[in-house]
Amino acid sequence: MDTFLQQLVNGLTLGCVYAVVALGYTMVYGIVQLINFAHGEVVMIGAMVAFSVITALAGSGMPPLAIVLLSLLAAIPACMLVGYTVERIAYRPLRNAPRLAPLITAIGVSIILQHVALLIWGRNYIAFPQIVRTESYVLTTSVNSATITNIQIAIIVLSVVMMAGLIALIYKTRIGIAMRATSQNAAVAGLMGINVNSVISFTFIIGAGLGAVAGVMVGSYYGIAYYQMGFLLGLKAFSAAVLGGIGNLGGAVLGGLLIGVIEAFGAGYMGDVTNVCTLNQFLPGFAAMCDANSNASLLGSNYKEVYAFVVLILVLRFRPSGLLGERVSDRA
């Protein structure tokens, strides 16, 4: 039972990160019906910029929280600039092109951003300076307990605040009304006096800002960053958006949390050598993997990426619109 509660904490932490990144995907898709596959690389750039700032200020004697805040203040504008530039140069000219053209362009932009990061920061894994002391707290219930760190608490709280802020922006502000109108019908919104180009650019900028914060959270949580870190992270976040219902903000949050929890439980239970070896009573073939020289403990960790995608396939098999997506029928 201790494993259950601990993996639940880990899964919620990771799920919050996926949810924040997924919001960027679902916002852009809701406005322009475009899958921005370069969004994961924007997250990576946020982590890399934050790393550069933290490394430069680590020995300056400044308070650790001030250094982290400055890294965020550097990463967010940098990612917003990247998001705006990508939309303005790569996507806007193709807005009325066939659907396949922007998709291929998005993949190309993703590769370009990866190689730009490769040229600037190199190909090696970069360790985040541990300027903030990690403190652990014990969560105890009547039947089990788990450990949660101050970094996990910060990630969860910051994610919830950003999600609530985004929802308030969408539903309580004039720009939010313009975004919702553009998502319904861009042509009619333009006739009503809304600057559609500005709204779309603003959507990319907000999504990139969220991605920057997510990049800093991922780098702080795992302690490393590298130029290809955005690929798999972006793929999981996109899967979370599809799982919850692409274009639905609540669906992106729900999908992100589910992907994180499923991945954590898969790694926690299948990644434990003792848990894997208990399968011997059902699958005798596992016996050879459980000797002293085996790598059975790697079974769950190597395949932990699979569990979330299997669930995604099953959900889309029976509900293609996602968990919270609306079924839309085409009329003749």
C-alpha positions as CSV (number, residue, x, y, z in Angstrom):
1,M,0.0,0.0,0.0
2,D,2.9,2.3,0.6
3,T,3.8,1.9,-3.1
4,F,0.3,2.9,-4.1
5,L,0.3,6.2,-2.2
6,Q,3.8,7.0,-3.2
7,Q,3.2,6.4,-6.9
8,L,0.0,8.4,-6.7
9,V,2.0,11.4,-5.4
10,N,4.6,10.9,-8.2
11,G,1.9,10.5,-10.8
12,L,0.0,13.6,-9.8
13,T,3.3,15.6,-9.9
14,L,4.1,14.4,-13.3
15,G,0.6,14.7,-14.5
16,C,0.5,18.3,-13.6
17,V,3.5,18.9,-15.8
18,Y,1.8,17.0,-18.7
19,A,-1.4,19.0,-18.1
20,V,0.3,22.4,-18.4
21,V,2.1,21.4,-21.6
22,A,-1.1,19.8,-23.0
23,L,-2.9,23.1,-22.5
24,G,-0.6,24.7,-25.0
25,Y,-1.5,22.0,-27.6
26,T,-5.3,22.2,-27.0
27,M,-5.4,26.0,-27.0
28,V,-3.7,26.2,-30.4
29,Y,-5.8,23.4,-31.8
30,G,-9.0,25.0,-30.5
31,I,-8.2,28.2,-32.3
32,V,-6.6,27.2,-35.6
33,Q,-7.2,23.4,-35.8
34,L,-3.4,22.9,-35.9
35,I,-1.3,20.4,-34.0
36,N,1.8,22.3,-33.1
37,F,4.3,19.5,-32.8
38,A,7.0,22.1,-32.1
39,H,5.5,22.9,-28.7
40,G,7.6,20.3,-26.9
41,E,10.8,22.0,-28.2
42,V,9.5,25.3,-26.8
43,V,9.3,23.5,-23.4
44,M,12.9,22.3,-23.9
45,I,14.1,25.9,-24.7
46,G,12.5,27.1,-21.5
47,A,14.4,24.5,-19.5
48,M,17.7,25.4,-21.3
49,V,17.3,29.1,-20.8
50,A,16.5,28.6,-17.2
51,F,19.6,26.3,-16.8
52,S,21.8,29.0,-18.3
53,V,20.5,31.7,-15.9
54,I,20.7,29.4,-12.9
55,T,24.3,28.4,-13.8
56,A,25.3,32.0,-14.2
57,L,23.9,33.2,-10.9
58,A,24.5,30.0,-8.8
59,G,27.7,31.4,-7.2
60,S,26.6,35.0,-6.9
61,G,25.3,34.7,-3.3
62,M,21.7,35.6,-4.3
63,P,18.9,33.8,-2.5
64,P,18.0,30.5,-4.2
65,L,14.3,31.5,-4.7
66,A,15.4,34.8,-6.3
67,I,17.6,32.9,-8.8
68,V,14.8,30.5,-9.7
69,L,12.4,33.5,-10.2
70,L,15.0,35.2,-12.4
71,S,15.4,32.0,-14.4
72,L,11.6,32.0,-14.9
73,L,11.6,35.6,-15.9
74,A,14.2,34.9,-18.5
75,A,12.7,31.6,-19.8
76,I,9.1,32.9,-20.2
77,P,9.9,35.9,-22.6
78,A,12.4,33.7,-24.5
79,C,9.7,31.0,-25.1
80,M,7.1,33.6,-25.9
81,L,9.3,35.1,-28.5
82,V,10.0,31.7,-30.0
83,G,6.2,30.9,-30.0
84,Y,5.4,34.2,-31.7
85,T,8.2,33.8,-34.3
86,V,7.1,30.3,-35.2
87,E,3.5,31.3,-35.7
88,R,4.4,34.4,-37.7
89,I,6.9,32.8,-40.0
90,A,6.0,29.2,-40.2
91,Y,2.3,28.8,-39.6
92,R,0.5,32.0,-40.6
93,P,1.5,31.8,-44.4
94,L,0.0,28.3,-44.4
95,R,-3.2,29.1,-42.6
96,N,-5.3,28.5,-45.7
97,A,-3.2,25.7,-47.1
98,P,-4.2,22.0,-47.1
99,R,-4.2,20.5,-43.7
100,L,-1.1,18.4,-44.4
101,A,1.2,21.4,-45.1
102,P,1.0,22.9,-41.6
103,L,1.5,19.5,-40.0
104,I,4.7,18.8,-42.0
105,T,5.9,22.3,-41.2
106,A,5.3,21.8,-37.5
107,I,7.5,18.7,-37.6
108,G,10.1,20.6,-39.5
109,V,10.1,23.5,-37.0
110,S,10.5,20.9,-34.2
111,I,13.6,19.5,-35.8
112,I,15.0,23.0,-36.4
113,L,14.5,24.0,-32.8
114,Q,16.2,20.8,-31.6
115,H,19.3,21.6,-33.7
116,V,19.4,25.2,-32.6
117,A,19.5,24.0,-29.1
118,L,22.1,21.5,-30.1
119,L,24.3,24.2,-31.5
120,I,23.9,26.5,-28.4
121,W,23.9,24.0,-25.5
122,G,25.5,20.9,-27.0
123,R,24.4,17.3,-27.1
124,N,25.3,16.2,-23.6
125,Y,22.9,16.0,-20.7
126,I,23.1,19.1,-18.6
127,A,22.7,18.9,-14.8
128,F,20.6,21.6,-13.1
129,P,22.5,23.2,-10.3
130,Q,20.9,22.1,-7.0
131,I,20.5,25.6,-5.5
132,V,17.3,24.8,-3.7
133,R,17.6,22.4,-0.8
134,T,15.3,19.5,-1.2
135,E,13.2,18.8,1.8
136,S,11.0,15.7,2.3
137,Y,7.7,15.5,4.1
138,V,5.8,12.3,5.1
139,L,2.2,11.9,4.2
140,T,0.6,9.4,6.6
141,T,-2.8,7.8,6.4
142,S,-4.4,5.1,8.6
143,V,-3.0,2.4,6.3
144,N,0.0,3.7,4.5
145,S,2.4,6.6,4.0
146,A,4.4,8.4,1.3
147,T,7.1,11.0,0.9
148,I,6.6,14.3,-0.9
149,T,9.3,16.8,-1.5
150,N,9.1,20.6,-1.5
151,I,9.8,20.6,-5.2
152,Q,6.8,18.3,-5.9
153,I,4.6,20.6,-3.8
154,A,5.8,23.6,-5.7
155,I,5.1,21.9,-9.0
156,I,1.6,20.9,-8.1
157,V,0.7,24.3,-6.6
158,L,2.2,26.3,-9.4
159,S,0.4,24.1,-12.0
160,V,-2.9,24.5,-10.3
161,V,-2.4,28.3,-10.1
162,M,-1.5,28.5,-13.8
163,M,-4.5,26.3,-14.8
164,A,-6.9,28.4,-12.8
165,G,-5.3,31.6,-14.2
166,L,-5.7,30.3,-17.8
167,I,-9.3,29.4,-17.3
168,A,-10.0,32.9,-15.8
169,L,-8.3,34.4,-18.8
170,I,-10.4,32.5,-21.3
171,Y,-13.7,33.0,-19.6
172,K,-13.4,36.4,-17.7
173,T,-11.5,38.7,-20.0
174,R,-12.1,40.4,-23.4
175,I,-9.2,38.6,-25.0
176,G,-10.6,35.4,-23.8
177,I,-14.0,36.2,-25.4
178,A,-12.1,37.0,-28.6
179,M,-10.3,33.7,-28.4
180,R,-13.5,31.7,-28.0
181,A,-15.2,33.6,-30.8
182,T,-12.2,32.9,-33.1
183,S,-12.3,29.2,-32.2
184,Q,-16.0,29.1,-33.1
185,N,-15.7,30.9,-36.5
186,A,-12.6,32.9,-37.4
187,A,-14.3,34.6,-40.4
188,V,-17.3,35.7,-38.5
189,A,-15.1,36.9,-35.6
190,G,-13.2,39.0,-38.1
191,L,-16.4,40.6,-39.4
192,M,-17.3,41.5,-35.8
193,G,-14.2,43.5,-35.4
194,I,-11.8,41.0,-33.8
195,N,-8.2,41.0,-35.0
196,V,-7.9,37.3,-35.8
197,N,-4.2,37.4,-36.5
198,S,-3.5,39.1,-33.1
199,V,-5.7,36.6,-31.3
200,I,-3.9,33.6,-32.9
201,S,-0.5,35.1,-32.1
202,F,-1.6,35.7,-28.5
203,T,-2.7,32.1,-28.2
204,F,0.7,30.9,-29.3
205,I,2.4,33.3,-26.9
206,I,0.4,32.2,-23.9
207,G,0.9,28.5,-24.8
208,A,4.7,29.2,-25.1
209,G,4.7,31.0,-21.7
210,L,3.1,27.9,-20.1
211,G,5.6,25.7,-21.8
212,A,8.5,27.8,-20.4
213,V,7.2,27.3,-16.9
214,A,6.7,23.5,-17.6
215,G,10.3,23.3,-18.8
216,V,11.7,24.8,-15.6
217,M,9.5,22.4,-13.6
218,V,10.7,19.4,-15.5
219,G,14.4,20.5,-15.2
220,S,14.0,21.1,-11.5
221,Y,12.2,17.8,-10.9
222,Y,14.6,15.5,-12.8
223,G,17.7,17.7,-12.4
224,I,18.7,17.4,-16.0
225,A,18.0,18.9,-19.4
226,Y,19.0,18.1,-22.9
227,Y,18.2,19.2,-26.4
228,Q,15.9,16.3,-27.2
229,M,13.9,16.3,-23.9
230,G,11.0,18.1,-25.5
231,F,10.2,15.3,-28.1
232,L,8.8,12.6,-25.8
233,L,7.5,15.1,-23.3
234,G,5.6,16.8,-26.1
235,L,4.3,13.5,-27.4
236,K,2.9,12.5,-24.0
237,A,1.4,16.0,-23.5
238,F,-0.2,15.8,-27.0
239,S,-1.5,12.3,-26.1
240,A,-2.9,13.8,-22.9
241,A,-4.8,16.5,-24.8
242,V,-6.2,13.9,-27.2
243,L,-7.1,11.6,-24.3
244,G,-9.1,14.3,-22.5
245,G,-10.5,15.8,-25.7
246,I,-8.4,18.0,-28.0
247,G,-9.6,21.6,-27.9
248,N,-11.1,21.2,-24.4
249,L,-9.2,22.9,-21.5
250,G,-10.7,20.7,-18.9
251,G,-10.0,17.6,-21.0
252,A,-6.3,18.6,-21.3
253,V,-6.0,18.8,-17.5
254,L,-7.8,15.5,-17.0
255,G,-5.8,13.8,-19.7
256,G,-2.5,15.1,-18.3
257,L,-3.3,13.9,-14.8
258,L,-4.4,10.4,-16.1
259,I,-1.3,10.0,-18.2
260,G,1.0,10.9,-15.3
261,V,-0.8,8.6,-12.8
262,I,-0.9,5.7,-15.3
263,E,2.8,6.1,-16.1
264,A,3.8,6.3,-12.4
265,F,1.8,3.2,-11.5
266,G,3.2,1.3,-14.4
267,A,6.8,2.1,-13.4
268,G,6.1,1.7,-9.7
269,Y,4.6,-1.8,-9.9
270,M,6.1,-3.3,-13.0
271,G,9.5,-1.7,-12.4
272,D,9.9,-3.4,-9.0
273,V,11.9,-6.6,-9.4
274,T,9.9,-8.3,-6.6
275,N,6.6,-7.4,-8.2
276,V,7.9,-8.7,-11.6
277,C,9.1,-11.9,-10.0
278,T,5.8,-12.6,-8.4
279,L,4.5,-13.3,-12.0
280,N,6.4,-16.6,-11.8
281,Q,3.4,-18.4,-10.4
282,F,1.5,-17.4,-13.5
283,L,4.2,-17.1,-16.1
284,P,7.0,-19.6,-15.5
285,G,9.1,-18.0,-18.2
286,F,9.8,-15.1,-15.9
287,A,11.9,-17.4,-13.6
288,A,15.0,-17.0,-15.7
289,M,14.8,-13.2,-15.3
290,C,14.7,-13.3,-11.5
291,D,18.2,-14.6,-10.7
292,A,20.9,-12.5,-9.2
293,N,22.3,-11.4,-12.5
294,S,19.1,-10.4,-14.2
295,N,17.8,-7.0,-15.1
296,A,14.2,-7.7,-14.3
297,S,13.9,-4.4,-12.5
298,L,14.4,-2.7,-15.8
299,L,11.3,-4.3,-17.3
300,G,8.9,-1.8,-15.9
301,S,11.1,1.3,-16.3
302,N,12.0,0.5,-19.9
303,Y,8.4,0.0,-20.9
304,K,6.8,2.6,-18.7
305,E,6.2,4.8,-21.7
306,V,4.0,2.1,-23.2
307,Y,1.2,2.0,-20.5
308,A,-0.1,5.5,-21.1
309,F,-0.3,5.0,-24.8
310,V,-2.0,1.7,-24.5
311,V,-4.7,3.4,-22.4
312,L,-4.9,6.2,-25.0
313,I,-5.5,3.7,-27.8
314,L,-8.2,1.9,-25.8
315,V,-10.0,5.2,-25.0
316,L,-9.9,6.4,-28.6
317,R,-11.0,3.0,-29.8
318,F,-14.3,3.4,-27.9
319,R,-14.5,7.2,-27.7
320,P,-12.6,8.9,-30.5
321,S,-13.5,12.4,-29.3
322,G,-11.7,11.8,-26.0
323,L,-13.1,11.7,-22.5
324,L,-14.5,15.2,-22.4
325,G,-14.6,15.9,-26.1
326,E,-17.9,16.6,-27.8
327,R,-19.1,14.4,-30.6
328,V,-19.5,16.5,-33.8
329,S,-21.4,15.2,-36.7
330,D,-20.9,16.5,-40.3
331,R,-24.0,17.7,-42.1
332,A,-24.5,17.3,-45.8
